[in-house]
Amino acid sequence: MVNKKLGSLYRIKPFITTTARTAIARTHQISTLLYALPIYMNLSKNNLNKLAVSYNNIARFATDSPFRTHHCLNLKQLDWLEFLHHLQFLQLAIAHKTLYQPTNTLKPLYPLQ
């Protein structure tokens, strides 16, 4: 599913500015990672590598770099972590929020006005 979406983005790439491509890539990768984060914890290494390739392809799309460019340069240009480090960061951030959020200050997500 990720590759199909990326393929359609590559078709309209000439009509999108660089900043718009970066915003689309950030929105896409963050929403995809956060949506299925509990599933990623139990994936095999082979499947995690496939997701890392998709993550790097999204970074390549955002930076408009050629295929032979190393993914570290793309990620550095976008200020993104590598895929596995990003997953670990998200897991730790969720754990920190659940452990250290004060329980007496729970607020509704959408307050009534």
OpenMM code with the backbone's topology and positions (N, CA, C; nanometers):
from openmm import Vec3, app, unit

residues = "MET VAL ASN LYS LYS LEU GLY SER LEU TYR ARG ILE LYS PRO PHE ILE THR THR THR ALA ARG THR ALA ILE ALA ARG THR HIS GLN ILE SER THR LEU LEU TYR ALA LEU PRO ILE TYR MET ASN LEU SER LYS ASN ASN LEU ASN LYS LEU ALA VAL SER TYR ASN ASN ILE ALA ARG PHE ALA THR ASP SER PRO PHE ARG THR HIS HIS CYS LEU ASN LEU LYS GLN LEU ASP TRP LEU GLU PHE LEU HIS HIS LEU GLN PHE LEU GLN LEU ALA ILE ALA HIS LYS THR LEU TYR GLN PRO THR ASN THR LEU LYS PRO LEU TYR PRO LEU GLN".split()
positions = [
    Vec3(0.0818, -0.1187, 0.0000),
    Vec3(0.0000, 0.0000, 0.0000),
    Vec3(0.0866, 0.1255, 0.0000),
    Vec3(0.1935, 0.1238, 0.0739),
    Vec3(0.2817, 0.2397, 0.0800),
    Vec3(0.3446, 0.2658, -0.0561),
    Vec3(0.3865, 0.1592, -0.1242),
    Vec3(0.4505, 0.1760, -0.2540),
    Vec3(0.3531, 0.2248, -0.3604),
    Vec3(0.2254, 0.1845, -0.3522),
    Vec3(0.1262, 0.2329, -0.4481),
    Vec3(0.1046, 0.3832, -0.4320),
    Vec3(0.0955, 0.4278, -0.3072),
    Vec3(0.0795, 0.5710, -0.2832),
    Vec3(0.2011, 0.6478, -0.3321),
    Vec3(0.3183, 0.5932, -0.3090),
    Vec3(0.4401, 0.6597, -0.3517),
    Vec3(0.4491, 0.6646, -0.5033),
    Vec3(0.4030, 0.5588, -0.5711),
    Vec3(0.4031, 0.5581, -0.7169),
    Vec3(0.3143, 0.6672, -0.7739),
    Vec3(0.1986, 0.6888, -0.7133),
    Vec3(0.1112, 0.7960, -0.7612),
    Vec3(0.1725, 0.9330, -0.7328),
    Vec3(0.2461, 0.9456, -0.6238),
    Vec3(0.3137, 1.0727, -0.5962),
    Vec3(0.4249, 1.0995, -0.6965),
    Vec3(0.4943, 0.9942, -0.7390),
    Vec3(0.5991, 1.0127, -0.8394),
    Vec3(0.5401, 1.0575, -0.9727),
    Vec3(0.4167, 1.0178, -1.0040),
    Vec3(0.3539, 1.0594, -1.1296),
    Vec3(0.3239, 1.2084, -1.1308),
    Vec3(0.2894, 1.2655, -1.0168),
    Vec3(0.2577, 1.4083, -1.0122),
    Vec3(0.3748, 1.4924, -0.9602),
    Vec3(0.4905, 1.4309, -0.9471),
    Vec3(0.6082, 1.4982, -0.8912),
    Vec3(0.6472, 1.6262, -0.9661),
    Vec3(0.6417, 1.6305, -1.0999),
    Vec3(0.6809, 1.7550, -1.1675),
    Vec3(0.5922, 1.8743, -1.1355),
    Vec3(0.4723, 1.8496, -1.0867),
    Vec3(0.3782, 1.9580, -1.0615),
    Vec3(0.3788, 2.0040, -0.9155),
    Vec3(0.4629, 1.9444, -0.8321),
    Vec3(0.4666, 1.9765, -0.6892),
    Vec3(0.5996, 2.0446, -0.6564),
    Vec3(0.5934, 2.1483, -0.5749),
    Vec3(0.7160, 2.2157, -0.5337),
    Vec3(0.7914, 2.1293, -0.4316),
    Vec3(0.9158, 2.1656, -0.4088),
    Vec3(0.9988, 2.0900, -0.3150),
    Vec3(0.9438, 2.0975, -0.1730),
    Vec3(0.8985, 2.2126, -0.1316),
    Vec3(0.8448, 2.2248, 0.0041),
    Vec3(0.7157, 2.1454, 0.0200),
    Vec3(0.6343, 2.1423, -0.0847),
    Vec3(0.5117, 2.0627, -0.0791),
    Vec3(0.5448, 1.9134, -0.0742),
    Vec3(0.6467, 1.8709, -0.1502),
    Vec3(0.6879, 1.7297, -0.1469),
    Vec3(0.7370, 1.6921, -0.0085),
    Vec3(0.8122, 1.7803, 0.0537),
    Vec3(0.8620, 1.7532, 0.1884),
    Vec3(0.7461, 1.7436, 0.2877),
    Vec3(0.6503, 1.8330, 0.2766),
    Vec3(0.5348, 1.8289, 0.3677),
    Vec3(0.4530, 1.7022, 0.3463),
    Vec3(0.4335, 1.6631, 0.2218),
    Vec3(0.3591, 1.5397, 0.1924),
    Vec3(0.4338, 1.4196, 0.2492),
    Vec3(0.5639, 1.4169, 0.2298),
    Vec3(0.6434, 1.3036, 0.2785),
    Vec3(0.6397, 1.2958, 0.4305),
    Vec3(0.6534, 1.4094, 0.4972),
    Vec3(0.6495, 1.4090, 0.6444),
    Vec3(0.5144, 1.3626, 0.6951),
    Vec3(0.4095, 1.4134, 0.6369),
    Vec3(0.2753, 1.3746, 0.6788),
    Vec3(0.2516, 1.2265, 0.6538),
    Vec3(0.2946, 1.1794, 0.5390),
    Vec3(0.2733, 1.0396, 0.5015),
    Vec3(0.3498, 0.9456, 0.5929),
    Vec3(0.4784, 0.9716, 0.6124),
    Vec3(0.5582, 0.8763, 0.6901),
    Vec3(0.5215, 0.8801, 0.8368),
    Vec3(0.4901, 0.9947, 0.8917),
    Vec3(0.4555, 1.0018, 1.0331),
    Vec3(0.3219, 0.9328, 1.0579),
    Vec3(0.2236, 0.9569, 0.9705),
    Vec3(0.0933, 0.8946, 0.9910),
    Vec3(0.1021, 0.7429, 0.9743),
    Vec3(0.1816, 0.6973, 0.8784),
    Vec3(0.1960, 0.5535, 0.8572),
    Vec3(0.2663, 0.4885, 0.9754),
    Vec3(0.3700, 0.5504, 1.0260),
    Vec3(0.4434, 0.4937, 1.1390),
    Vec3(0.3593, 0.4912, 1.2659),
    Vec3(0.2911, 0.5989, 1.2941),
    Vec3(0.2130, 0.6047, 1.4173),
    Vec3(0.0907, 0.5146, 1.4126),
    Vec3(0.0327, 0.4977, 1.2946),
    Vec3(-0.0887, 0.4190, 1.2835),
    Vec3(-0.0637, 0.2725, 1.3195),
    Vec3(0.0467, 0.2182, 1.2722),
    Vec3(0.0713, 0.0752, 1.2908),
    Vec3(0.1892, 0.0470, 1.3833),
    Vec3(0.2200, 0.1371, 1.4712),
    Vec3(0.3344, 0.1184, 1.5607),
    Vec3(0.3241, -0.0077, 1.6461),
    Vec3(0.2093, -0.0422, 1.7026),
    Vec3(0.2038, -0.1666, 1.7807),
    Vec3(0.2325, -0.2914, 1.6975),
    Vec3(0.1991, -0.2859, 1.5704),
    Vec3(0.2258, -0.4004, 1.4830),
    Vec3(0.3749, -0.4118, 1.4534),
    Vec3(0.4403, -0.2985, 1.4359),
    Vec3(0.5823, -0.2999, 1.4001),
    Vec3(0.6695, -0.3614, 1.5086),
    Vec3(0.6242, -0.3570, 1.6327),
    Vec3(0.7057, -0.4114, 1.7414),
    Vec3(0.7267, -0.5615, 1.7283),
    Vec3(0.6336, -0.6307, 1.6628),
    Vec3(0.6405, -0.7760, 1.6547),
    Vec3(0.6764, -0.8267, 1.5152),
    Vec3(0.7184, -0.7394, 1.4262),
    Vec3(0.7517, -0.7826, 1.2912),
    Vec3(0.8881, -0.8501, 1.2862),
    Vec3(0.9050, -0.9336, 1.1858),
    Vec3(1.0351, -0.9967, 1.1651),
    Vec3(1.1319, -0.8948, 1.1048),
    Vec3(1.2584, -0.9284, 1.1075),
    Vec3(1.3594, -0.8377, 1.0553),
    Vec3(1.3416, -0.8153, 0.9052),
    Vec3(1.2978, -0.9193, 0.8341),
    Vec3(1.2762, -0.9081, 0.6906),
    Vec3(1.1682, -0.8044, 0.6585),
    Vec3(1.0578, -0.8099, 0.7316),
    Vec3(0.9498, -0.7136, 0.7090),
    Vec3(0.9886, -0.5729, 0.7525),
    Vec3(1.0663, -0.5614, 0.8584),
    Vec3(1.1146, -0.4293, 0.9000),
    Vec3(1.2065, -0.3692, 0.7939),
    Vec3(1.2864, -0.4537, 0.7289),
    Vec3(1.3734, -0.4037, 0.6218),
    Vec3(1.2912, -0.3529, 0.5039),
    Vec3(1.1808, -0.4203, 0.4722),
    Vec3(1.0939, -0.3733, 0.3644),
    Vec3(1.0345, -0.2368, 0.3983),
    Vec3(0.9939, -0.2195, 0.5229),
    Vec3(0.9410, -0.0894, 0.5650),
    Vec3(1.0497, 0.0181, 0.5627),
    Vec3(1.1719, -0.0202, 0.5977),
    Vec3(1.2827, 0.0757, 0.5941),
    Vec3(1.3103, 0.1203, 0.4509),
    Vec3(1.2989, 0.0290, 0.3558),
    Vec3(1.3180, 0.0655, 0.2147),
    Vec3(1.2106, 0.1641, 0.1713),
    Vec3(1.0864, 0.1416, 0.2109),
    Vec3(0.9788, 0.2353, 0.1773),
    Vec3(1.0029, 0.3717, 0.2419),
    Vec3(1.0480, 0.3700, 0.3653),
    Vec3(1.0805, 0.4940, 0.4379),
    Vec3(1.1894, 0.5718, 0.3640),
    Vec3(1.2913, 0.5007, 0.3183),
    Vec3(1.3995, 0.5656, 0.2440),
    Vec3(1.3520, 0.6149, 0.1081),
    Vec3(1.2589, 0.5433, 0.0449),
    Vec3(1.2029, 0.5889, -0.0822),
    Vec3(1.1238, 0.7175, -0.0643),
    Vec3(1.0520, 0.7281, 0.0454),
    Vec3(0.9776, 0.8509, 0.0738),
    Vec3(1.0750, 0.9670, 0.0929),
    Vec3(1.1855, 0.9413, 0.1609),
    Vec3(1.2868, 1.0458, 0.1796),
    Vec3(1.3483, 1.0853, 0.0462),
    Vec3(1.3709, 0.9890, -0.0417),
    Vec3(1.4259, 1.0183, -0.1744),
    Vec3(1.3277, 1.1024, -0.2552),
    Vec3(1.1990, 1.0712, -0.2436),
    Vec3(1.0960, 1.1494, -0.3127),
    Vec3(1.0965, 1.2939, -0.2632),
    Vec3(1.1057, 1.3124, -0.1327),
    Vec3(1.0988, 1.4470, -0.0748),
    Vec3(1.2189, 1.5321, -0.1123),
    Vec3(1.3360, 1.4706, -0.1195),
    Vec3(1.4571, 1.5479, -0.1496),
    Vec3(1.4870, 1.5577, -0.2984),
    Vec3(1.4125, 1.4830, -0.3803),
    Vec3(1.4313, 1.4821, -0.5257),
    Vec3(1.5740, 1.4441, -0.5626),
    Vec3(1.6259, 1.3442, -0.4945),
    Vec3(1.7618, 1.2989, -0.5220),
    Vec3(1.7587, 1.1753, -0.6116),
    Vec3(1.8676, 1.1505, -0.6849),
    Vec3(1.8699, 1.0328, -0.7726),
    Vec3(1.8691, 0.9018, -0.6936),
    Vec3(1.8440, 0.7935, -0.7644),
    Vec3(1.8307, 0.6624, -0.7025),
    Vec3(1.9580, 0.6192, -0.6317),
    Vec3(2.0727, 0.6525, -0.6852),
    Vec3(2.2002, 0.6062, -0.6309),
    Vec3(2.2474, 0.6839, -0.5082),
    Vec3(2.1746, 0.7868, -0.4689),
    Vec3(2.2122, 0.8636, -0.3504),
    Vec3(2.1892, 0.7792, -0.2254),
    Vec3(2.2856, 0.7814, -0.1353),
    Vec3(2.2726, 0.7028, -0.0122),
    Vec3(2.1621, 0.7611, 0.0739),
    Vec3(2.0875, 0.6737, 0.1396),
    Vec3(1.9711, 0.7187, 0.2164),
    Vec3(2.0084, 0.8074, 0.3351),
    Vec3(2.1277, 0.7915, 0.3883),
    Vec3(2.1677, 0.8745, 0.5029),
    Vec3(2.1717, 1.0225, 0.4658),
    Vec3(2.2139, 1.0531, 0.3432),
    Vec3(2.2176, 1.1925, 0.2996),
    Vec3(2.0767, 1.2506, 0.2884),
    Vec3(1.9836, 1.1706, 0.2381),
    Vec3(1.8442, 1.2170, 0.2286),
    Vec3(1.7846, 1.2401, 0.3661),
    Vec3(1.8076, 1.1452, 0.4572),
    Vec3(1.7522, 1.1578, 0.5916),
    Vec3(1.8127, 1.2767, 0.6657),
    Vec3(1.9412, 1.2998, 0.6439),
    Vec3(2.0068, 1.4136, 0.7086),
    Vec3(1.9513, 1.5450, 0.6553),
    Vec3(1.9254, 1.5495, 0.5255),
    Vec3(1.8708, 1.6709, 0.4658),
    Vec3(1.7307, 1.7018, 0.5192),
    Vec3(1.6541, 1.5987, 0.5496),
    Vec3(1.5189, 1.6167, 0.6024),
    Vec3(1.5142, 1.6233, 0.7550),
    Vec3(1.6255, 1.6020, 0.8213),
    Vec3(1.6335, 1.5949, 0.9676),
    Vec3(1.5475, 1.4819, 1.0231),
    Vec3(1.5525, 1.3663, 0.9577),
    Vec3(1.4821, 1.2475, 1.0025),
    Vec3(1.5814, 1.1490, 1.0607),
    Vec3(1.5338, 1.0670, 1.1520),
    Vec3(1.6138, 0.9562, 1.2039),
    Vec3(1.6057, 0.8382, 1.1082),
    Vec3(1.6994, 0.7444, 1.1221),
    Vec3(1.6866, 0.6213, 1.0449),
    Vec3(1.5631, 0.5467, 1.0932),
    Vec3(1.5132, 0.4565, 1.0099),
    Vec3(1.3837, 0.3939, 1.0348),
    Vec3(1.3780, 0.3226, 1.1699),
    Vec3(1.4732, 0.2370, 1.1979),
    Vec3(1.4697, 0.1617, 1.3242),
    Vec3(1.4874, 0.2538, 1.4452),
    Vec3(1.5706, 0.3550, 1.4314),
    Vec3(1.5877, 0.4520, 1.5400),
    Vec3(1.4594, 0.5330, 1.5597),
    Vec3(1.3917, 0.5635, 1.4488),
    Vec3(1.2666, 0.6379, 1.4578),
    Vec3(1.1602, 0.5540, 1.5296),
    Vec3(1.1536, 0.4257, 1.4987),
    Vec3(1.0593, 0.3381, 1.5684),
    Vec3(1.0886, 0.3313, 1.7174),
    Vec3(1.2152, 0.3163, 1.7523),
    Vec3(1.2518, 0.3114, 1.8941),
    Vec3(1.2173, 0.4425, 1.9636),
    Vec3(1.2420, 0.5543, 1.8960),
    Vec3(1.2090, 0.6842, 1.9534),
    Vec3(1.0601, 0.6964, 1.9797),
    Vec3(0.9769, 0.6548, 1.8824),
    Vec3(0.8322, 0.6630, 1.9009),
    Vec3(0.7848, 0.5728, 2.0144),
    Vec3(0.8430, 0.4534, 2.0243),
    Vec3(0.8062, 0.3629, 2.1329),
    Vec3(0.8409, 0.4233, 2.2682),
    Vec3(0.9592, 0.4815, 2.2785),
    Vec3(0.9997, 0.5429, 2.4048),
    Vec3(0.9165, 0.6664, 2.4368),
    Vec3(0.8800, 0.7433, 2.3358),
    Vec3(0.7979, 0.8621, 2.3590),
    Vec3(0.6595, 0.8236, 2.4110),
    Vec3(0.6014, 0.7190, 2.3522),
    Vec3(0.4705, 0.6737, 2.3995),
    Vec3(0.4800, 0.6197, 2.5418),
    Vec3(0.5855, 0.5439, 2.5709),
    Vec3(0.6041, 0.4909, 2.7066),
    Vec3(0.6225, 0.6038, 2.8066),
    Vec3(0.6993, 0.7050, 2.7684),
    Vec3(0.7227, 0.8185, 2.8583),
    Vec3(0.5928, 0.8931, 2.8859),
    Vec3(0.5136, 0.9144, 2.7825),
    Vec3(0.3874, 0.9863, 2.8019),
    Vec3(0.2915, 0.9090, 2.8910),
    Vec3(0.2887, 0.7776, 2.8760),
    Vec3(0.1964, 0.7002, 2.9586),
    Vec3(0.2440, 0.6890, 3.1026),
    Vec3(0.3745, 0.6852, 3.1239),
    Vec3(0.4259, 0.6701, 3.2596),
    Vec3(0.4309, 0.8005, 3.3367),
    Vec3(0.4638, 0.9109, 3.2703),
    Vec3(0.4907, 1.0349, 3.3418),
    Vec3(0.3860, 1.1424, 3.3233),
    Vec3(0.2772, 1.1119, 3.2542),
    Vec3(0.1715, 1.2110, 3.2442),
    Vec3(0.0927, 1.2115, 3.3744),
    Vec3(0.0729, 1.3275, 3.4337),
    Vec3(-0.0051, 1.3323, 3.5578),
    Vec3(-0.1473, 1.2819, 3.5343),
    Vec3(-0.1934, 1.1962, 3.6226),
    Vec3(-0.3254, 1.1363, 3.6027),
    Vec3(-0.4384, 1.2284, 3.6466),
    Vec3(-0.4089, 1.3263, 3.7283),
    Vec3(-0.5164, 1.4134, 3.7766),
    Vec3(-0.5452, 1.5295, 3.6822),
    Vec3(-0.4709, 1.5444, 3.5758),
    Vec3(-0.4929, 1.6552, 3.4832),
    Vec3(-0.5386, 1.6045, 3.3471),
    Vec3(-0.6202, 1.5022, 3.3442),
    Vec3(-0.6718, 1.4536, 3.2171),
    Vec3(-0.7690, 1.5554, 3.1593),
    Vec3(-0.7462, 1.5914, 3.0368),
    Vec3(-0.8304, 1.6890, 2.9694),
    Vec3(-0.8954, 1.6233, 2.8491),
    Vec3(-1.0152, 1.6608, 2.8138),
    Vec3(-1.0779, 1.6044, 2.6948),
    Vec3(-1.0042, 1.6500, 2.5690),
    Vec3(-1.0027, 1.5673, 2.4681),
    Vec3(-0.9348, 1.6030, 2.3442),
    Vec3(-1.0043, 1.7195, 2.2757),
    Vec3(-1.1363, 1.7188, 2.2776),
    Vec3(-1.2127, 1.8247, 2.2121),
    Vec3(-1.3043, 1.8868, 2.3168),
    Vec3(-1.2582, 1.9930, 2.3842),
    Vec3(-1.3426, 2.0552, 2.4882),
    Vec3(-1.4655, 2.1211, 2.4260),
    Vec3(-1.5769, 2.1117, 2.4965),
    Vec3(-1.6983, 2.1759, 2.4504),
    Vec3(-1.6903, 2.3246, 2.4780),
    Vec3(-1.7411, 2.4009, 2.3838),
    Vec3(-1.7334, 2.5471, 2.4007),
    Vec3(-1.8696, 2.6059, 2.4182),
] * unit.nanometer
topology = app.Topology()
chain = topology.addChain("A")
for resn in residues:
    res = topology.addResidue(resn, chain)
    for name in ("N", "CA", "C"):
        topology.addAtom(name, app.Element.getBySymbol(name[0]), res)
